[in-house]
Every structure is written in C-alpha cells, then in structure tokens.
Amino acid sequence: MNPILIITNLPDKTSALALAEKLIGTRLAACVNVQAECTSVYRWQDKIETTSQVPVFIKTLAQHYAQVEETIIAVHSDELPEIITVPISGGLPAYLQWISDETLILDRK
C-alpha cells in the first residue's frame, strides 16, 4: 500500500465535481475533496495572471497516478494544469487501509 495525495485545480466547481465523480466512479480514487474557490496568482508566459480556481485533493494509491493524471488532463482546460503528488507517509491506519480497499478493485480486472 502506497497512498498519495494528488492536488490539482479546476477552473470552476462544475468541472471539479465532474472530475471527482469520474475518479470515484472508476475507483481511481477513494476520496476527492472539492474545495472552495480561491484566487491564484502566478506567472505564465512572462505575464502575471490572476484567476479563480477550485482546488481538488485526490486520495489514491501511487500505482494509480498515471491514470489519474490522464483523467485530469482529459477534462482540464489549461494548457499546463497543476498536478502535484504528495506521498502520504503516515495517518490513521484504518483510513489508509480504506484508501487501498476502495481503489484496489482496478487490480482485480
């Protein structure tokens, strides 16, 4: 078991919820938190940009990262979407087992 947290942003709540439902429906994630809209400030192509985004936290296993990344890219409108992976090095053992149980079904196909 190698749980990870994947962080991304979507341009609006509708697309964030659609991503969440797709990841849960395909068992690529055990849980997806769709956060409140926030303002992001960043430099893109030599310009400072300010935009509204909806942060999304995805709990899954490292072995599913490539498929989650592919799913995010497929639904994302940005040329270069933020996709960051954070290893989960500890936590409530029963919760970490739940992440594994909810996503391992892919391995049985």
C-alpha positions as CSV (number, residue, x, y, z in Angstrom):
1,M,0.0,0.0,0.0
2,N,1.4,3.3,-1.1
3,P,-1.2,6.1,-0.5
4,I,-0.7,9.5,-2.1
5,L,-2.5,12.8,-2.2
6,I,-2.8,14.4,-5.7
7,I,-3.5,18.2,-5.7
8,T,-4.9,19.9,-8.8
9,N,-7.1,22.9,-9.6
10,L,-10.0,23.2,-11.9
11,P,-11.5,26.4,-13.4
12,D,-14.9,26.0,-11.8
13,K,-16.9,23.9,-9.3
14,T,-18.9,22.1,-12.1
15,S,-15.7,20.7,-13.7
16,A,-14.2,19.9,-10.3
17,L,-17.2,17.9,-9.3
18,A,-17.3,16.1,-12.7
19,L,-13.7,15.1,-12.2
20,A,-14.4,13.9,-8.6
21,E,-17.4,11.8,-9.8
22,K,-15.3,10.3,-12.6
23,L,-12.4,9.4,-10.3
24,I,-14.7,7.9,-7.7
25,G,-16.9,6.1,-10.2
26,T,-13.9,4.4,-11.8
27,R,-12.3,3.6,-8.4
28,L,-9.2,5.6,-9.3
29,A,-9.6,7.5,-6.0
30,A,-11.1,6.6,-2.6
31,C,-12.0,10.2,-1.8
32,V,-11.9,13.6,-3.6
33,N,-12.3,16.9,-1.8
34,V,-13.5,19.7,-3.9
35,Q,-12.5,22.9,-2.1
36,A,-14.0,26.4,-2.1
37,E,-13.0,28.7,-5.0
38,C,-9.8,30.6,-4.4
39,T,-7.7,33.2,-6.3
40,S,-4.4,32.1,-7.8
41,V,-1.7,34.5,-8.8
42,Y,1.1,33.1,-11.0
43,R,3.4,34.0,-13.8
44,W,2.5,32.5,-17.2
45,Q,4.3,33.3,-20.5
46,D,6.0,36.4,-18.9
47,K,2.7,37.8,-17.6
48,I,1.4,37.9,-14.1
49,E,-2.0,36.2,-14.1
50,T,-4.8,36.3,-11.5
51,T,-7.6,33.7,-11.9
52,S,-10.2,31.9,-9.9
53,Q,-9.7,28.2,-9.4
54,V,-11.2,25.4,-7.4
55,P,-8.6,23.3,-5.5
56,V,-9.2,19.5,-5.6
57,F,-7.5,17.0,-3.3
58,I,-7.5,13.4,-4.5
59,K,-6.7,10.4,-2.2
60,T,-5.5,7.3,-4.0
61,L,-2.6,4.9,-4.4
62,A,0.7,5.7,-6.2
63,Q,0.0,2.8,-8.7
64,H,-3.0,4.8,-10.0
65,Y,-1.1,8.1,-10.5
66,A,-0.7,7.7,-14.3
67,Q,-4.4,7.0,-14.8
68,V,-5.5,9.9,-12.5
69,E,-3.1,12.3,-14.4
70,E,-4.5,11.1,-17.7
71,T,-8.1,11.7,-16.4
72,I,-7.2,15.2,-15.1
73,I,-5.6,16.2,-18.4
74,A,-8.5,14.9,-20.4
75,V,-11.0,17.2,-18.5
76,H,-8.8,20.2,-17.8
77,S,-8.9,23.3,-20.0
78,D,-5.5,24.7,-19.0
79,E,-2.5,24.1,-21.3
80,L,-0.4,23.2,-18.3
81,P,-2.6,22.0,-15.4
82,E,-1.3,21.9,-11.9
83,I,-0.9,18.3,-10.9
84,I,1.2,17.6,-7.7
85,T,1.7,14.4,-5.9
86,V,2.4,14.3,-2.2
87,P,3.3,11.0,-0.6
88,I,1.2,10.1,2.5
89,S,3.9,8.8,4.9
90,G,1.5,8.2,7.8
91,G,-2.0,8.6,9.1
92,L,-4.8,6.7,10.8
93,P,-4.1,3.1,9.7
94,A,-7.7,2.2,9.2
95,Y,-8.2,5.3,6.9
96,L,-5.1,4.4,4.9
97,Q,-6.4,0.8,4.5
98,W,-9.7,2.2,3.4
99,I,-8.0,4.2,0.6
100,S,-6.4,0.9,-0.5
101,D,-9.6,-1.1,-0.3
102,E,-11.5,1.5,-2.3
103,T,-9.0,1.6,-5.2
104,L,-7.5,-1.9,-5.4
105,I,-10.5,-3.2,-7.4
106,L,-8.7,-2.0,-10.5
107,D,-6.0,-4.6,-9.9
108,R,-8.6,-7.4,-10.0
109,K,-9.8,-6.7,-13.5
